[in-house]
Amino acid sequence: MITLVRRVTAAACALGAALGALAGCTAPEATRAPHPAPSASAASPVSPAAEPPTLAPGPAGLTPVFEHGPRARDKTVALTFDADMTADQGTRAARGERFDNPGLVAALRELKVPATVFMTGRWAEEYPVQARAIGRHPLFEVANHSYSHYAFTDDCYGLPTLDEERMRADVERAYAVFRKVGVRDPMPYFRFPGGCYDRRALKALTPVGVTAVQWDVVSGDAFATDADAVAREVLDGVRPGSVVVLHCTLSAAPTTERAVRTIVPALRAKGFRFVKVSELIGAASSRL
């Protein structure tokens, strides 16, 4: 179930190169792919009682990859937000750059929109109060976006690259940070930084037991200056079961809150219901 090539917007692709933190881009499996979930081992981040839905391992036992839910008459859609921050961007945060977006989170709460936040461990360290609040709010679920936001393949939009030996440790380090800051029951889902993965990366994460979560709708919010254009990109692309990738990093995606305030009522008017990624995965796994 490995994802093939998907088109992305130029704005999203510019993200990894310009900021080294965001990249809503995808490409061929061997080099790039869209923006994957933990085992019942001692390192598992999820309590056994939670039992969130996951996908069965892929071919040869590789980490499974999820891109969208069933294309059913039940018109569900999942908005996902990448809370990106690389391991070496603390100095920029100290100078006042905002890698968080409290206004966006407040808008989602005001609009009563369930959402899945793919959070880097570095982001959770920088904003522990926000990470904890998001993780404990019933509208939201927190999933893993690595600790460092370094790439899991070569040639991934300018992101530094992890060695294969460090891939598993980087994901497990993020879960450790979530536990440290008090995020409740982080989900067994993982999104590759920059959306880049290959067979080697899927194999490296197999022991962690995560489901890789990608997307089928690119919002184009990375460095966007036109919120209406972002909204149109989403509204034109959403189908039943869609997973939409957006960002929760104000400095790199400053129009996302405004776009969401347009997207949500427009999709509701079309009969769509907003869900978390876990609900889509549950629906997909029940059909297998």
N, C-alpha and C positions, 0 to 999 in steps of 0.2 A: 504494500500500500504506500510505497514511497512516492512522494510528490514529484510530478514532472514540471516542466518549465511553465511559469506563470508570468503574465505581464505585470509590470509595476510602473508607477508614475515616476517621472524624472525627479520630482521633488522628494519622493521617498528615498530614492537611490542616493540622492545627494547627501542624505542625513549622515550615513556612516562615515563618509569621507570628510564632511565639513565639521562634524561634532565628535565623531568617534563614539557616539552613544546611542543614536537612533538609526535604524535602517529598516524601513518597512518594505523590503525588497525580496524577490525570489529569483531563482535561476536553476540551471540544470543540477541534478542530484549530485553530480561529481564535484561541483564547485559551489553552487548557490542554490538555496531553496527558500520558500516562504518562512516568515517568523515561525516541543514535544512533551510519562507519569509514574511513584516510588514503590519498591517491593516491600514485602512484610518482613524484611530483615531488621536487625537491631538498629540500623541507621534510618529506618522508615520514618518520614516526617509526619505521617498521618496515624492517628490513633486507630486501633483495630475496630473500635465501635463505629467510627465514621463510615468506613467502607464506601468511599466515593467510587463511582463507576470508572473503569479503565478499559482499554482495549486489550485483547489478547496479543501476545508477541507476534511480530510480523514474520516473514519468511526467514528461515534459519535462526529463529529466536531473537531477531533484532527488535530494537525498540519500535513499537508501533507508531504510526503517524496518522493524525486526525486532521482533516482539513475542513469538513463541514458536516452538518447533521443531515438526517433524511430529508429528501425533497418532498415532504408530505403536504397534505392539505392543511395540516396544523401549521400555521404560518409563524414559526418561531425564528428568532434571530438573536445572536449573542454579540454584544459589543465587548470588545476586549481592549485593554489599555496597557501599553508597555511603560512601566516606570523605570526608565533607563538611567543608568549612571555607571561609568566605567570606574575601575578600581583606582585610577590615578587622577580623578577629577575633583578631589577634595579641596585643592587650592582654589579652583574656580568657584566652588560653592562658598568657600570662605570669603571670597571677594564679592559675593552677593548674587552670583548666577543662580537662578531658580530651576532646579531639576525636579521640583515638585509642582503640583497645580491644585492647590486647595479649592479654588473656585470651581474647577471641573468636578471634583468629588462632591462639593456642596450642590452643584447642579444636578448630578445624578441622584442624590438623596432627595432633593426637592421634587424632581420629576418621577421619583420612585422607580428607577430603572435598575434592575439587577445587572451586574457586570462582573467580569473576571479581570483582575489586575495581575499582569505578569511582572513581577517585581524582582529587580536585582538585589542581591544581598547588600551591595554598596549603597543603594538607595535607601534600604531599610536602616542601615547604620546611620546615614545622614539625617533621616527623618523618622526616628523610632516611634515618636508619638503618633504620627500620621499612619505609619505602617500598622501599628497596633490597632488604631481606630478603624482602619479599613478592614483589617483581618477579623475584627470582632463585630462588624456591622452586618446584620442579616441580609442586606441587599448584595453584599459583595463576597467574593472568594479570592484568595491570594494564591497565585501559582508562581512557579519558579522561572526566572529569566536569566539564571546563572548568578554567580557572585560578582564576577569582574566585568561582564558584558564584553569579554574578548571572544573572538571568533573561534568556531569549532572546525573550520576549514581554512585553507589558504585563499587568498584573493577574495576577501569578503568585505568589499566596500571600505577598505582602509582601516579596518579594525585590527588591533594586535591579535596574533593567533596563539591559541593554547596548544601545547604539546599534547599528544594523545594520552600520555600518562597523567596529565593534569585535568582532563575533562571531567571525569567522575568526581574528583575532589572539589572542583569548582562548583558543581551543582550541589554536592553535599554541604559545602561551606555555606551556600545561600540558605539552605534549610536550617543549618545551625544558627545563623543570624536571625532567622524568623523566630525560632524558639527563644533566643536570647532576648529579643525585644518584645516578646509577648504576642506574636501573631498566632491566633488560635486556629489549629487544624489547617495548615497550608495544604493545598491540594497536590495530588500526585501527577501534576501536569507540568510540562517544560516547553518553553519556547526558545529556540536557538537564537542567540544574538545575531542580528542582521538577517535572520531567517536562513542562515547558511548551514547546510549539513550534507553529509555523504554517508556511505555505508560504514566507514571507519568510525564516524561519530555515533551513529546509531548503535554500533557494536559496543563502543566504550561505555555507553549509558545503560546497556542492558541490565547490569547488576543493580542499578538504582531503582529499576522498576517503574520508570515514568512512562506516561503516554505523551508523545510529542504532539503539540497543538500548533497547527499552522492556521491558515485562513483562506477564504476564497474571495474576499472583498478588501481591497487596499484603499484606505480613505484618502491618501495623499496629503495628510495633515502635517507631515514633516516639513518644517520651515515654510508652511503655507502662509500667505498673507490675506487670502480671500476665503473667509469662512463659508460663503455661499457655494464656492467652487468645491470645497471639501464635502459639503452636504450633498451637492448634486452627484459627486462621484460615488458616494455611499448609496444614495437613493436609486441611482441608475443600476447599481451592481447587486443589490440585495435580492436574494431569492429565499424561499422557505429553507430553513436550516443553515443559513449563512453564518459565517464567523467573520466579523469585521475587525480589522486591525487599526487602532488609533494609538495615541500616545498621551502619557500623563507627565510630560516634562515641559514646563511652561516656556523655557528659553528656546527650545527647539520645535515646539508645536504650539505657538501662541494663540491660534484661532480655534483650537479643539472645543473649548467650552461653548463658544458661539455656534459652531457647527452642530454640536450635540443638541443644542436647544432648538435647532431647526429639524434635525434628523428624527428625533424622538416623536414629536407630534405628527410629523408627516408619515412615518411608518405605522404609527398607531391608527391613523386615519385609513390606511390601506389594510388594516386588519391584522397587522403583525403584533406578536407578543414577545417581549424581551425576556430572555432567560440567561442563566449562567452557562458557561461551557460544560459544566458537569451534567446539566440536563440534556444537552445535545449528545454528549458522549453516552449517557445512559440510554437515550433513545436509539442511538446507532448500535450499541452493543446488544440491545434487546432484539434487534432484527437479524443478528448474525446466527 
